[in-house]
């Protein structure tokens, strides 16, 4: 992760699923609520929260019985 922070990325960077860094927001998919608080509170405006994709089966699972 340190080497990723030393260069200016040309777009979103891939971050391992679970990264432990002191005093840094860490993406943990199991705990993520999708609220976007991380993006709103990032002082460097380096976090982008995106809504789930429409083709994600977990999003549509509740609509299957409707």
mmJSON file of the N, C-alpha and C atoms, coordinates in Angstrom:
{"data_MODEL":{"atom_site":{
"group_PDB":["ATOM","ATOM","ATOM","ATOM","ATOM","ATOM","ATOM","ATOM","ATOM","ATOM","ATOM","ATOM","ATOM","ATOM","ATOM","ATOM","ATOM","ATOM","ATOM","ATOM","ATOM","ATOM","ATOM","ATOM","ATOM","ATOM","ATOM","ATOM","ATOM","ATOM","ATOM","ATOM","ATOM","ATOM","ATOM","ATOM","ATOM","ATOM","ATOM","ATOM","ATOM","ATOM","ATOM","ATOM","ATOM","ATOM","ATOM","ATOM","ATOM","ATOM","ATOM","ATOM","ATOM","ATOM","ATOM","ATOM","ATOM","ATOM","ATOM","ATOM","ATOM","ATOM","ATOM","ATOM","ATOM","ATOM","ATOM","ATOM","ATOM","ATOM","ATOM","ATOM","ATOM","ATOM","ATOM","ATOM","ATOM","ATOM","ATOM","ATOM","ATOM","ATOM","ATOM","ATOM","ATOM","ATOM","ATOM","ATOM","ATOM","ATOM","ATOM","ATOM","ATOM","ATOM","ATOM","ATOM","ATOM","ATOM","ATOM","ATOM","ATOM","ATOM","ATOM","ATOM","ATOM","ATOM","ATOM","ATOM","ATOM","ATOM","ATOM","ATOM","ATOM","ATOM","ATOM","ATOM","ATOM","ATOM","ATOM","ATOM","ATOM","ATOM","ATOM","ATOM","ATOM","ATOM","ATOM","ATOM","ATOM","ATOM","ATOM","ATOM","ATOM","ATOM","ATOM","ATOM","ATOM","ATOM","ATOM","ATOM","ATOM","ATOM","ATOM","ATOM","ATOM","ATOM","ATOM","ATOM","ATOM","ATOM","ATOM","ATOM","ATOM","ATOM","ATOM","ATOM","ATOM","ATOM","ATOM","ATOM","ATOM","ATOM","ATOM","ATOM","ATOM","ATOM","ATOM","ATOM","ATOM","ATOM","ATOM","ATOM","ATOM","ATOM","ATOM","ATOM","ATOM","ATOM","ATOM","ATOM","ATOM","ATOM","ATOM","ATOM","ATOM","ATOM","ATOM","ATOM","ATOM","ATOM","ATOM","ATOM","ATOM","ATOM","ATOM","ATOM","ATOM","ATOM"],
"id":[1,2,3,4,5,6,7,8,9,10,11,12,13,14,15,16,17,18,19,20,21,22,23,24,25,26,27,28,29,30,31,32,33,34,35,36,37,38,39,40,41,42,43,44,45,46,47,48,49,50,51,52,53,54,55,56,57,58,59,60,61,62,63,64,65,66,67,68,69,70,71,72,73,74,75,76,77,78,79,80,81,82,83,84,85,86,87,88,89,90,91,92,93,94,95,96,97,98,99,100,101,102,103,104,105,106,107,108,109,110,111,112,113,114,115,116,117,118,119,120,121,122,123,124,125,126,127,128,129,130,131,132,133,134,135,136,137,138,139,140,141,142,143,144,145,146,147,148,149,150,151,152,153,154,155,156,157,158,159,160,161,162,163,164,165,166,167,168,169,170,171,172,173,174,175,176,177,178,179,180,181,182,183,184,185,186,187,188,189,190,191,192,193,194,195,196,197,198],
"type_symbol":["N","C","C","N","C","C","N","C","C","N","C","C","N","C","C","N","C","C","N","C","C","N","C","C","N","C","C","N","C","C","N","C","C","N","C","C","N","C","C","N","C","C","N","C","C","N","C","C","N","C","C","N","C","C","N","C","C","N","C","C","N","C","C","N","C","C","N","C","C","N","C","C","N","C","C","N","C","C","N","C","C","N","C","C","N","C","C","N","C","C","N","C","C","N","C","C","N","C","C","N","C","C","N","C","C","N","C","C","N","C","C","N","C","C","N","C","C","N","C","C","N","C","C","N","C","C","N","C","C","N","C","C","N","C","C","N","C","C","N","C","C","N","C","C","N","C","C","N","C","C","N","C","C","N","C","C","N","C","C","N","C","C","N","C","C","N","C","C","N","C","C","N","C","C","N","C","C","N","C","C","N","C","C","N","C","C","N","C","C","N","C","C","N","C","C","N","C","C"],
"label_atom_id":["N","CA","C","N","CA","C","N","CA","C","N","CA","C","N","CA","C","N","CA","C","N","CA","C","N","CA","C","N","CA","C","N","CA","C","N","CA","C","N","CA","C","N","CA","C","N","CA","C","N","CA","C","N","CA","C","N","CA","C","N","CA","C","N","CA","C","N","CA","C","N","CA","C","N","CA","C","N","CA","C","N","CA","C","N","CA","C","N","CA","C","N","CA","C","N","CA","C","N","CA","C","N","CA","C","N","CA","C","N","CA","C","N","CA","C","N","CA","C","N","CA","C","N","CA","C","N","CA","C","N","CA","C","N","CA","C","N","CA","C","N","CA","C","N","CA","C","N","CA","C","N","CA","C","N","CA","C","N","CA","C","N","CA","C","N","CA","C","N","CA","C","N","CA","C","N","CA","C","N","CA","C","N","CA","C","N","CA","C","N","CA","C","N","CA","C","N","CA","C","N","CA","C","N","CA","C","N","CA","C","N","CA","C","N","CA","C","N","CA","C","N","CA","C","N","CA","C","N","CA","C"],
"label_alt_id":[null,null,null,null,null,null,null,null,null,null,null,null,null,null,null,null,null,null,null,null,null,null,null,null,null,null,null,null,null,null,null,null,null,null,null,null,null,null,null,null,null,null,null,null,null,null,null,null,null,null,null,null,null,null,null,null,null,null,null,null,null,null,null,null,null,null,null,null,null,null,null,null,null,null,null,null,null,null,null,null,null,null,null,null,null,null,null,null,null,null,null,null,null,null,null,null,null,null,null,null,null,null,null,null,null,null,null,null,null,null,null,null,null,null,null,null,null,null,null,null,null,null,null,null,null,null,null,null,null,null,null,null,null,null,null,null,null,null,null,null,null,null,null,null,null,null,null,null,null,null,null,null,null,null,null,null,null,null,null,null,null,null,null,null,null,null,null,null,null,null,null,null,null,null,null,null,null,null,null,null,null,null,null,null,null,null,null,null,null,null,null,null,null,null,null,null,null,null],
"label_comp_id":["UNK","UNK","UNK","UNK","UNK","UNK","UNK","UNK","UNK","UNK","UNK","UNK","UNK","UNK","UNK","UNK","UNK","UNK","UNK","UNK","UNK","UNK","UNK","UNK","UNK","UNK","UNK","UNK","UNK","UNK","UNK","UNK","UNK","UNK","UNK","UNK","UNK","UNK","UNK","UNK","UNK","UNK","UNK","UNK","UNK","UNK","UNK","UNK","UNK","UNK","UNK","UNK","UNK","UNK","UNK","UNK","UNK","UNK","UNK","UNK","UNK","UNK","UNK","UNK","UNK","UNK","UNK","UNK","UNK","UNK","UNK","UNK","UNK","UNK","UNK","UNK","UNK","UNK","UNK","UNK","UNK","UNK","UNK","UNK","UNK","UNK","UNK","UNK","UNK","UNK","UNK","UNK","UNK","UNK","UNK","UNK","UNK","UNK","UNK","UNK","UNK","UNK","UNK","UNK","UNK","UNK","UNK","UNK","UNK","UNK","UNK","UNK","UNK","UNK","UNK","UNK","UNK","UNK","UNK","UNK","UNK","UNK","UNK","UNK","UNK","UNK","UNK","UNK","UNK","UNK","UNK","UNK","UNK","UNK","UNK","UNK","UNK","UNK","UNK","UNK","UNK","UNK","UNK","UNK","UNK","UNK","UNK","UNK","UNK","UNK","UNK","UNK","UNK","UNK","UNK","UNK","UNK","UNK","UNK","UNK","UNK","UNK","UNK","UNK","UNK","UNK","UNK","UNK","UNK","UNK","UNK","UNK","UNK","UNK","UNK","UNK","UNK","UNK","UNK","UNK","UNK","UNK","UNK","UNK","UNK","UNK","UNK","UNK","UNK","UNK","UNK","UNK","UNK","UNK","UNK","UNK","UNK","UNK"],
"label_asym_id":["A","A","A","A","A","A","A","A","A","A","A","A","A","A","A","A","A","A","A","A","A","A","A","A","A","A","A","A","A","A","A","A","A","A","A","A","A","A","A","A","A","A","A","A","A","A","A","A","A","A","A","A","A","A","A","A","A","A","A","A","A","A","A","A","A","A","A","A","A","A","A","A","A","A","A","A","A","A","A","A","A","A","A","A","A","A","A","A","A","A","A","A","A","A","A","A","A","A","A","A","A","A","A","A","A","A","A","A","A","A","A","A","A","A","A","A","A","A","A","A","A","A","A","A","A","A","A","A","A","A","A","A","A","A","A","A","A","A","A","A","A","A","A","A","A","A","A","A","A","A","A","A","A","A","A","A","A","A","A","A","A","A","A","A","A","A","A","A","A","A","A","A","A","A","A","A","A","A","A","A","A","A","A","A","A","A","A","A","A","A","A","A","A","A","A","A","A","A"],
"label_entity_id":["1","1","1","1","1","1","1","1","1","1","1","1","1","1","1","1","1","1","1","1","1","1","1","1","1","1","1","1","1","1","1","1","1","1","1","1","1","1","1","1","1","1","1","1","1","1","1","1","1","1","1","1","1","1","1","1","1","1","1","1","1","1","1","1","1","1","1","1","1","1","1","1","1","1","1","1","1","1","1","1","1","1","1","1","1","1","1","1","1","1","1","1","1","1","1","1","1","1","1","1","1","1","1","1","1","1","1","1","1","1","1","1","1","1","1","1","1","1","1","1","1","1","1","1","1","1","1","1","1","1","1","1","1","1","1","1","1","1","1","1","1","1","1","1","1","1","1","1","1","1","1","1","1","1","1","1","1","1","1","1","1","1","1","1","1","1","1","1","1","1","1","1","1","1","1","1","1","1","1","1","1","1","1","1","1","1","1","1","1","1","1","1","1","1","1","1","1","1"],
"label_seq_id":[1,1,1,2,2,2,3,3,3,4,4,4,5,5,5,6,6,6,7,7,7,8,8,8,9,9,9,10,10,10,11,11,11,12,12,12,13,13,13,14,14,14,15,15,15,16,16,16,17,17,17,18,18,18,19,19,19,20,20,20,21,21,21,22,22,22,23,23,23,24,24,24,25,25,25,26,26,26,27,27,27,28,28,28,29,29,29,30,30,30,31,31,31,32,32,32,33,33,33,34,34,34,35,35,35,36,36,36,37,37,37,38,38,38,39,39,39,40,40,40,41,41,41,42,42,42,43,43,43,44,44,44,45,45,45,46,46,46,47,47,47,48,48,48,49,49,49,50,50,50,51,51,51,52,52,52,53,53,53,54,54,54,55,55,55,56,56,56,57,57,57,58,58,58,59,59,59,60,60,60,61,61,61,62,62,62,63,63,63,64,64,64,65,65,65,66,66,66],
"pdbx_PDB_ins_code":[null,null,null,null,null,null,null,null,null,null,null,null,null,null,null,null,null,null,null,null,null,null,null,null,null,null,null,null,null,null,null,null,null,null,null,null,null,null,null,null,null,null,null,null,null,null,null,null,null,null,null,null,null,null,null,null,null,null,null,null,null,null,null,null,null,null,null,null,null,null,null,null,null,null,null,null,null,null,null,null,null,null,null,null,null,null,null,null,null,null,null,null,null,null,null,null,null,null,null,null,null,null,null,null,null,null,null,null,null,null,null,null,null,null,null,null,null,null,null,null,null,null,null,null,null,null,null,null,null,null,null,null,null,null,null,null,null,null,null,null,null,null,null,null,null,null,null,null,null,null,null,null,null,null,null,null,null,null,null,null,null,null,null,null,null,null,null,null,null,null,null,null,null,null,null,null,null,null,null,null,null,null,null,null,null,null,null,null,null,null,null,null,null,null,null,null,null,null],
"Cartn_x":[0.83,0.0,0.871,2.001,2.878,3.319,3.65,4.094,2.953,1.728,0.587,0.404,0.688,0.485,1.586,2.702,3.81,3.622,2.782,2.598,1.165,0.97,-0.348,-1.063,-2.12,-2.807,-3.553,-3.691,-4.417,-5.897,-6.327,-7.718,-7.817,-8.937,-9.08,-7.991,-7.473,-6.451,-7.099,-6.562,-7.045,-6.435,-7.27,-6.819,-7.166,-6.245,-6.56,-7.835,-8.529,-9.815,-9.733,-8.66,-8.527,-7.115,-7.013,-5.721,-5.755,-4.723,-4.644,-3.617,-4.082,-3.225,-3.633,-2.679,-2.963,-3.57,-4.676,-5.379,-5.782,-6.248,-6.69,-7.989,-8.885,-10.109,-9.735,-10.252,-9.946,-11.242,-11.237,-12.429,-12.517,-13.583,-13.851,-15.239,-15.294,-16.558,-17.608,-17.186,-18.132,-18.808,-18.138,-18.681,-19.242,-19.001,-19.441,-20.959,-21.555,-22.998,-23.414,-22.451,-22.76,-23.329,-23.065,-23.647,-22.927,-21.674,-20.921,-20.247,-20.286,-19.658,-18.164,-17.53,-16.087,-15.789,-16.589,-16.376,-16.652,-17.695,-18.035,-16.994,-16.334,-15.413,-13.947,-13.622,-12.221,-11.669,-10.673,-10.15,-9.44,-8.959,-8.254,-9.186,-10.459,-11.443,-10.956,-10.357,-9.754,-10.624,-11.788,-12.666,-13.93,-14.331,-15.548,-16.501,-17.689,-18.695,-19.625,-19.804,-20.672,-21.829,-23.017,-24.141,-23.879,-24.518,-24.314,-24.763,-24.114,-24.481,-25.847,-26.613,-27.959,-27.954,-26.871,-26.833,-26.297,-26.13,-25.661,-26.82,-26.692,-27.766,-28.185,-27.262,-27.616,-28.556,-28.495,-29.376,-30.772,-30.864,-32.147,-32.832,-32.153,-32.718,-34.037,-34.152,-35.386,-36.53,-36.227,-37.262,-37.796,-37.125,-37.508,-38.913,-39.298,-40.617,-41.706,-41.371,-42.359,-43.195],
"Cartn_y":[-1.196,0.0,1.256,1.205,2.373,2.797,1.833,2.185,2.758,2.341,2.908,4.384,4.758,6.132,7.072,6.552,7.4,7.933,7.314,7.792,8.269,9.159,9.698,8.729,8.068,7.109,7.801,7.101,7.643,7.322,6.759,6.378,5.655,4.975,4.241,3.183,3.028,2.014,0.784,-0.368,-1.612,-1.756,-1.951,-2.132,-3.556,-4.26,-5.617,-5.634,-6.754,-6.862,-6.411,-6.71,-6.309,-5.788,-4.523,-3.885,-3.254,-3.461,-2.857,-1.738,-0.527,0.651,1.504,1.987,2.791,4.137,4.472,5.748,6.024,5.033,5.176,4.409,4.935,4.208,2.981,1.84,0.575,-0.027,-0.45,-1.074,-2.518,-2.831,-4.201,-4.532,-5.298,-5.566,-6.185,-6.988,-7.617,-6.602,-5.505,-4.502,-3.278,-3.151,-1.979,-1.94,-0.796,-0.614,0.062,0.588,1.294,2.684,3.269,4.564,5.747,5.572,6.649,7.597,7.298,8.176,8.316,7.249,7.312,8.329,8.346,9.283,10.719,10.922,12.279,12.842,11.986,12.45,12.388,11.933,11.836,13.236,13.7,15.052,15.239,14.166,14.26,14.006,13.758,13.444,12.275,11.273,10.143,8.896,8.971,7.807,8.09,7.123,7.261,6.134,6.483,5.475,5.34,4.116,3.858,2.969,3.197,2.309,0.923,-0.104,-1.451,-1.538,-2.416,-2.599,-3.26,-2.889,-3.426,-4.925,-5.462,-6.889,-7.721,-7.099,-7.812,-8.633,-9.942,-10.833,-10.574,-10.149,-9.91,-8.724,-7.757,-6.596,-6.989,-7.84,-8.214,-9.36,-10.003,-11.172,-10.848,-9.655,-9.268,-9.01,-8.721,-8.42,-9.669,-10.817,-12.04,-12.496,-12.315,-12.777,-11.742,-10.561,-9.476,-9.611],
"Cartn_z":[0.0,0.0,0.0,0.675,0.731,-0.665,-1.525,-2.875,-3.698,-3.436,-4.153,-3.822,-2.575,-2.138,-2.623,-3.088,-3.528,-4.935,-5.728,-7.1,-7.283,-8.216,-8.505,-9.441,-8.977,-9.839,-10.97,-12.076,-13.222,-13.135,-12.077,-11.861,-10.534,-10.288,-9.037,-8.899,-7.686,-7.457,-6.835,-7.139,-6.554,-5.166,-4.178,-2.809,-2.401,-1.775,-1.325,-0.484,-0.471,0.223,1.674,2.336,3.738,3.965,4.322,4.543,5.93,6.709,8.031,7.99,8.191,8.185,9.38,10.129,11.31,10.927,11.551,11.383,9.937,9.258,7.877,7.704,6.901,6.595,5.786,6.193,5.542,5.021,3.769,3.193,3.659,4.355,4.792,4.264,3.195,2.504,3.427,4.392,5.31,6.226,6.525,7.442,6.737,5.44,4.687,4.591,4.941,4.862,3.563,2.832,1.595,1.83,2.987,3.348,2.708,2.288,1.661,2.631,3.938,4.929,4.678,4.216,3.956,2.857,1.806,0.702,1.139,1.921,2.378,3.332,4.106,5.141,4.761,3.566,3.16,2.885,3.657,3.464,2.126,1.525,0.243,-0.933,-0.658,-1.697,-2.562,-1.889,-2.593,-2.574,-1.927,-1.829,-2.62,-3.421,-4.22,-3.841,-3.39,-3.057,-4.253,-4.683,-5.831,-5.401,-5.966,-5.653,-6.228,-5.675,-6.214,-7.667,-8.418,-9.824,-9.915,-10.938,-11.113,-11.384,-11.942,-12.237,-11.076,-9.914,-8.731,-8.167,-8.136,-7.7,-6.259,-5.407,-4.012,-3.867,-4.781,-4.74,-5.195,-6.199,-6.791,-6.057,-5.122,-4.449,-3.754,-3.197,-2.519,-3.473,-4.729,-5.717,-6.394,-6.214,-6.922,-6.55,-5.298,-4.873,-5.058,-5.514,-5.639,-6.882],
"occupancy":[1.0,1.0,1.0,1.0,1.0,1.0,1.0,1.0,1.0,1.0,1.0,1.0,1.0,1.0,1.0,1.0,1.0,1.0,1.0,1.0,1.0,1.0,1.0,1.0,1.0,1.0,1.0,1.0,1.0,1.0,1.0,1.0,1.0,1.0,1.0,1.0,1.0,1.0,1.0,1.0,1.0,1.0,1.0,1.0,1.0,1.0,1.0,1.0,1.0,1.0,1.0,1.0,1.0,1.0,1.0,1.0,1.0,1.0,1.0,1.0,1.0,1.0,1.0,1.0,1.0,1.0,1.0,1.0,1.0,1.0,1.0,1.0,1.0,1.0,1.0,1.0,1.0,1.0,1.0,1.0,1.0,1.0,1.0,1.0,1.0,1.0,1.0,1.0,1.0,1.0,1.0,1.0,1.0,1.0,1.0,1.0,1.0,1.0,1.0,1.0,1.0,1.0,1.0,1.0,1.0,1.0,1.0,1.0,1.0,1.0,1.0,1.0,1.0,1.0,1.0,1.0,1.0,1.0,1.0,1.0,1.0,1.0,1.0,1.0,1.0,1.0,1.0,1.0,1.0,1.0,1.0,1.0,1.0,1.0,1.0,1.0,1.0,1.0,1.0,1.0,1.0,1.0,1.0,1.0,1.0,1.0,1.0,1.0,1.0,1.0,1.0,1.0,1.0,1.0,1.0,1.0,1.0,1.0,1.0,1.0,1.0,1.0,1.0,1.0,1.0,1.0,1.0,1.0,1.0,1.0,1.0,1.0,1.0,1.0,1.0,1.0,1.0,1.0,1.0,1.0,1.0,1.0,1.0,1.0,1.0,1.0,1.0,1.0,1.0,1.0,1.0,1.0,1.0,1.0,1.0,1.0,1.0,1.0],
"B_iso_or_equiv":[0.0,0.0,0.0,0.0,0.0,0.0,0.0,0.0,0.0,0.0,0.0,0.0,0.0,0.0,0.0,0.0,0.0,0.0,0.0,0.0,0.0,0.0,0.0,0.0,0.0,0.0,0.0,0.0,0.0,0.0,0.0,0.0,0.0,0.0,0.0,0.0,0.0,0.0,0.0,0.0,0.0,0.0,0.0,0.0,0.0,0.0,0.0,0.0,0.0,0.0,0.0,0.0,0.0,0.0,0.0,0.0,0.0,0.0,0.0,0.0,0.0,0.0,0.0,0.0,0.0,0.0,0.0,0.0,0.0,0.0,0.0,0.0,0.0,0.0,0.0,0.0,0.0,0.0,0.0,0.0,0.0,0.0,0.0,0.0,0.0,0.0,0.0,0.0,0.0,0.0,0.0,0.0,0.0,0.0,0.0,0.0,0.0,0.0,0.0,0.0,0.0,0.0,0.0,0.0,0.0,0.0,0.0,0.0,0.0,0.0,0.0,0.0,0.0,0.0,0.0,0.0,0.0,0.0,0.0,0.0,0.0,0.0,0.0,0.0,0.0,0.0,0.0,0.0,0.0,0.0,0.0,0.0,0.0,0.0,0.0,0.0,0.0,0.0,0.0,0.0,0.0,0.0,0.0,0.0,0.0,0.0,0.0,0.0,0.0,0.0,0.0,0.0,0.0,0.0,0.0,0.0,0.0,0.0,0.0,0.0,0.0,0.0,0.0,0.0,0.0,0.0,0.0,0.0,0.0,0.0,0.0,0.0,0.0,0.0,0.0,0.0,0.0,0.0,0.0,0.0,0.0,0.0,0.0,0.0,0.0,0.0,0.0,0.0,0.0,0.0,0.0,0.0,0.0,0.0,0.0,0.0,0.0,0.0],
"pdbx_formal_charge":[null,null,null,null,null,null,null,null,null,null,null,null,null,null,null,null,null,null,null,null,null,null,null,null,null,null,null,null,null,null,null,null,null,null,null,null,null,null,null,null,null,null,null,null,null,null,null,null,null,null,null,null,null,null,null,null,null,null,null,null,null,null,null,null,null,null,null,null,null,null,null,null,null,null,null,null,null,null,null,null,null,null,null,null,null,null,null,null,null,null,null,null,null,null,null,null,null,null,null,null,null,null,null,null,null,null,null,null,null,null,null,null,null,null,null,null,null,null,null,null,null,null,null,null,null,null,null,null,null,null,null,null,null,null,null,null,null,null,null,null,null,null,null,null,null,null,null,null,null,null,null,null,null,null,null,null,null,null,null,null,null,null,null,null,null,null,null,null,null,null,null,null,null,null,null,null,null,null,null,null,null,null,null,null,null,null,null,null,null,null,null,null,null,null,null,null,null,null],
"auth_seq_id":[1,1,1,2,2,2,3,3,3,4,4,4,5,5,5,6,6,6,7,7,7,8,8,8,9,9,9,10,10,10,11,11,11,12,12,12,13,13,13,14,14,14,15,15,15,16,16,16,17,17,17,18,18,18,19,19,19,20,20,20,21,21,21,22,22,22,23,23,23,24,24,24,25,25,25,26,26,26,27,27,27,28,28,28,29,29,29,30,30,30,31,31,31,32,32,32,33,33,33,34,34,34,35,35,35,36,36,36,37,37,37,38,38,38,39,39,39,40,40,40,41,41,41,42,42,42,43,43,43,44,44,44,45,45,45,46,46,46,47,47,47,48,48,48,49,49,49,50,50,50,51,51,51,52,52,52,53,53,53,54,54,54,55,55,55,56,56,56,57,57,57,58,58,58,59,59,59,60,60,60,61,61,61,62,62,62,63,63,63,64,64,64,65,65,65,66,66,66],
"auth_comp_id":["UNK","UNK","UNK","UNK","UNK","UNK","UNK","UNK","UNK","UNK","UNK","UNK","UNK","UNK","UNK","UNK","UNK","UNK","UNK","UNK","UNK","UNK","UNK","UNK","UNK","UNK","UNK","UNK","UNK","UNK","UNK","UNK","UNK","UNK","UNK","UNK","UNK","UNK","UNK","UNK","UNK","UNK","UNK","UNK","UNK","UNK","UNK","UNK","UNK","UNK","UNK","UNK","UNK","UNK","UNK","UNK","UNK","UNK","UNK","UNK","UNK","UNK","UNK","UNK","UNK","UNK","UNK","UNK","UNK","UNK","UNK","UNK","UNK","UNK","UNK","UNK","UNK","UNK","UNK","UNK","UNK","UNK","UNK","UNK","UNK","UNK","UNK","UNK","UNK","UNK","UNK","UNK","UNK","UNK","UNK","UNK","UNK","UNK","UNK","UNK","UNK","UNK","UNK","UNK","UNK","UNK","UNK","UNK","UNK","UNK","UNK","UNK","UNK","UNK","UNK","UNK","UNK","UNK","UNK","UNK","UNK","UNK","UNK","UNK","UNK","UNK","UNK","UNK","UNK","UNK","UNK","UNK","UNK","UNK","UNK","UNK","UNK","UNK","UNK","UNK","UNK","UNK","UNK","UNK","UNK","UNK","UNK","UNK","UNK","UNK","UNK","UNK","UNK","UNK","UNK","UNK","UNK","UNK","UNK","UNK","UNK","UNK","UNK","UNK","UNK","UNK","UNK","UNK","UNK","UNK","UNK","UNK","UNK","UNK","UNK","UNK","UNK","UNK","UNK","UNK","UNK","UNK","UNK","UNK","UNK","UNK","UNK","UNK","UNK","UNK","UNK","UNK","UNK","UNK","UNK","UNK","UNK","UNK"],
"auth_asym_id":["A","A","A","A","A","A","A","A","A","A","A","A","A","A","A","A","A","A","A","A","A","A","A","A","A","A","A","A","A","A","A","A","A","A","A","A","A","A","A","A","A","A","A","A","A","A","A","A","A","A","A","A","A","A","A","A","A","A","A","A","A","A","A","A","A","A","A","A","A","A","A","A","A","A","A","A","A","A","A","A","A","A","A","A","A","A","A","A","A","A","A","A","A","A","A","A","A","A","A","A","A","A","A","A","A","A","A","A","A","A","A","A","A","A","A","A","A","A","A","A","A","A","A","A","A","A","A","A","A","A","A","A","A","A","A","A","A","A","A","A","A","A","A","A","A","A","A","A","A","A","A","A","A","A","A","A","A","A","A","A","A","A","A","A","A","A","A","A","A","A","A","A","A","A","A","A","A","A","A","A","A","A","A","A","A","A","A","A","A","A","A","A","A","A","A","A","A","A"],
"auth_atom_id":["N","CA","C","N","CA","C","N","CA","C","N","CA","C","N","CA","C","N","CA","C","N","CA","C","N","CA","C","N","CA","C","N","CA","C","N","CA","C","N","CA","C","N","CA","C","N","CA","C","N","CA","C","N","CA","C","N","CA","C","N","CA","C","N","CA","C","N","CA","C","N","CA","C","N","CA","C","N","CA","C","N","CA","C","N","CA","C","N","CA","C","N","CA","C","N","CA","C","N","CA","C","N","CA","C","N","CA","C","N","CA","C","N","CA","C","N","CA","C","N","CA","C","N","CA","C","N","CA","C","N","CA","C","N","CA","C","N","CA","C","N","CA","C","N","CA","C","N","CA","C","N","CA","C","N","CA","C","N","CA","C","N","CA","C","N","CA","C","N","CA","C","N","CA","C","N","CA","C","N","CA","C","N","CA","C","N","CA","C","N","CA","C","N","CA","C","N","CA","C","N","CA","C","N","CA","C","N","CA","C","N","CA","C","N","CA","C","N","CA","C","N","CA","C","N","CA","C","N","CA","C"],
"pdbx_PDB_model_num":[1,1,1,1,1,1,1,1,1,1,1,1,1,1,1,1,1,1,1,1,1,1,1,1,1,1,1,1,1,1,1,1,1,1,1,1,1,1,1,1,1,1,1,1,1,1,1,1,1,1,1,1,1,1,1,1,1,1,1,1,1,1,1,1,1,1,1,1,1,1,1,1,1,1,1,1,1,1,1,1,1,1,1,1,1,1,1,1,1,1,1,1,1,1,1,1,1,1,1,1,1,1,1,1,1,1,1,1,1,1,1,1,1,1,1,1,1,1,1,1,1,1,1,1,1,1,1,1,1,1,1,1,1,1,1,1,1,1,1,1,1,1,1,1,1,1,1,1,1,1,1,1,1,1,1,1,1,1,1,1,1,1,1,1,1,1,1,1,1,1,1,1,1,1,1,1,1,1,1,1,1,1,1,1,1,1,1,1,1,1,1,1,1,1,1,1,1,1]
}}}
